[in-house]
C-alpha cells in the first residue's frame, strides 16, 4: 500500500483493463449468451475429460507428435529436461506459459545448465528482475516504464547510456533487438496453450506480440506445456471461447495473434519444428474434478477477476505469494497445493461478487472462496484471535437483548473516540487504520432506529 511505484502502475492498469472491457462488451450484444455457451462448453468437457484426453492424444500421435502425462511439477520438469538432453540443448526460447511458472521450469533448466529466455515482453522484464508474475496476462503490470528502463540499462551491457527510453515504443524496440537474437539461437522452443482441440489435436495460443509464433516455428523442437483442463472438444467450441477471452482479458475483439499448431513440420512446410511434444500436467486437478471446487477448472485465464477485484487493485499480485493471484488464485492455489499452504488466500477477498459478475465462464468465485473459508475454520487454520473474536460475537448474537445493549454502548464509546467524525486510530484495528481512516458512528444503531420506527 505504501509502494508509490506499485500504486501508480496499478492505477494505470486498473483503469485501462476495466474501461476497455466495458467498451468491447458494449459492442457485442450477444456477450451474455456467449458467456453461457462458454460455461456449458467447459462444463461438458470437464464431465467427459477422460474421453477428450484420449481423443486429443490420438490426433497428436497421428500428426507425428508425442504426448507426455505428468502428475506433478517434478515429473513435467523431468520430461522437459530429458528432451533437452537428448537434443543437446543449451538455450530455450519460452513463450508465455503460466504452467511453466507453476512447475518452476526456469529454475529447473538453469540448474541443468540450460539458459531459458522469456520472450513475452512482460515475462522478459520480470525474468531480469528475478520476480514472479504479478498478473496472469500482464506479468509486469506492477512496474512503471521508468523501472523497466532502469532494468534494461542494468541488464543490457551494450545499451548506450544516451539512448532515450522514456517512451514505451523505445522499450519495445530495445527488447526486440535482444530477443530476436535469442529466437534465432534457441535449440528448443516452449509455449503454453490457451486451448487444446480434441477434434484435431491442435494447440491454440493467443498473443499480442508474436513471440509465441517465433518460439514454436524457429527452433527444431517445440514443447507445449498445458494443464489437462485446457481441452475443448472442437475448433468451433474454441471459437466461442476465444470470443469471450480477449474481450474479458484486454478489451480486444480478438488478440493480435491467434496461432494454431498441429504436430511437427510436414514435407513441404517452409518452417516448423522437427519434433513436437505436448506435456499435460495434472498437479492436483483430477482431485479437484471430483470436489466442490470443480467449477474452478472452467477458468480460461483471462484475468478479468483480478482486474475488477478491489483487493487486487489495492495490493497487486505479489502480495498473494502465489503464482496465481487474485480471486481465481485464491480458489485455485489451495486446490493445487492444499489448504495448509494457502489458508490465508481465501480470506483475501471482500466477497463483493465483482469477480463472478465479470467471469466469462461464470465461475461462482465467492461461493468457492466461502467453501475454502469454511474448511479452514473447521480445521482451525486461521489465527486463534479470529476464532476468539467470532466466539465472542456469537455469544452476544445468540442473546438479542444483550446484543442490542452491547452495540448501543459500543457505538457511543466509538463515537466519543472518533473525535471529529473519523478515526485515525481504532482499537484492535490498527492494521486497517494504518492505511485509511474510518468514519465514526453517527447517531443510534440500526437496530435502535428500526425499533423506534416500529413504534406507533
Buried (B, 14 or more C-beta within 10 A) or exposed (E): EEEEEBBBBBEEBBEBBBEBBEEBBEEBEEBEEBBEBBBBBBBBBBEEBEEBBEBBBEBBEEBBBBBBBBBEBEBBBBBBBEBBEEBEBEBBBBBBBBBBBBBBBBEBBEEEEBBBBBBBBBBBBBBBBEBBBBBBBBBBBBBBBEBBBEBBBEBBEEBEEEEEBEEEEBBEEBBEEBBEEBBEBBBBBBBBBBBBBBBBBBBBBBBBBEBBBBBBBBBBBBBBBBBBBBBBBEBEBBEBBBBBBBBBBBBBEEBEBBBEBBBBBEEEEEEBBEBBBBBBBBBBBBBBBEEBBBBBBBBBBBBBBBBBBEBBBBBBBBBBBBBBBBBBBBBBBBBBBEBEEBBBBBBBBEBBBBBBEBBBBBBBBBBBBBBBBEBBBEEEBBEEEEEEEEEEEEEBEEEEEEBBEBBBEEBEEBBEEBEEEEBEEBEEEEEEBEEEBBEBBEEBBEEBEEEEEEEE
